[in-house]
């Protein structure tokens, strides 16, 4: 974690969930803040959410901050507040890529002026949000994927999260990569065409030359944009069903690695959590719980805990 200017008092707190596809910011105003000229009675009386493009650090620190600022401005607008000076805001950020120390250092040094900044992996803030600081595990399935567990003694351990394309099993990018491979086999005549391959090829331009052009610009985010096609066709097309079933098996492996005792609750989180549920191994299903809150709420808890520790 990293922090800055801890001696100040902050009127606004934000929690940032930053991934490879999008950014979600939760805003709360501390007592005394005003919206539309009306004083807030409690912290929760003023709250809002803003969204923007990706802020995972694989896109670079500057791009991450641009997205965070855009989502923060939207959150203030939704709350009926004028955007204050950044120095009045304390920010907790859970970001994909923070476990890369070089990227994390670049991000912190590029802070555009937030008065207090605490950073954590997006897995860490997802874990905080899902179980509210209690023992349990999460498997986050979004553009990328990662699992993290907190034991009853407070110790934490991570599984996966090595990054795309070598890891991030069962993620959107992982699904999209396999969707593209299926489309390539169809274009070559190695596999029979189906509605799933037709959708992928059409998305990429409609023919082999267009697919080559798509591949030349493909990154983790673009591959993840193919994932909805896998999900949409999994119930009716065997090739898509096979990919989703393989993803479910990968989630099962992550769960076993996180908690070999099979005693802790596991929250599936992220945009792919719901569609993945029906493809999970049967023995895993009884342990799956709904997360209490999302990663952005976990990031708010992160910054609130930091403020409590310095008061």
PyMOL commands that set and color helices and strands:
alter all, ss='L'
color gray80, all
select helices_A, chain A and resi 43-45+57-59+61-78+86-88+101-109+122-131+172-188+195-203+208-216+220-224+227-233+238-258+273-279+282-285+295-310
alter helices_A, ss='H'
color red, helices_A
select strands_A, chain A and resi 12-18+23-29+34-35+38-39+47-52+89-95+116-121+136-141+145-150+156-160+266-269+288-289
alter strands_A, ss='S'
color yellow, strands_A
deselect
rebuild
show_as cartoon
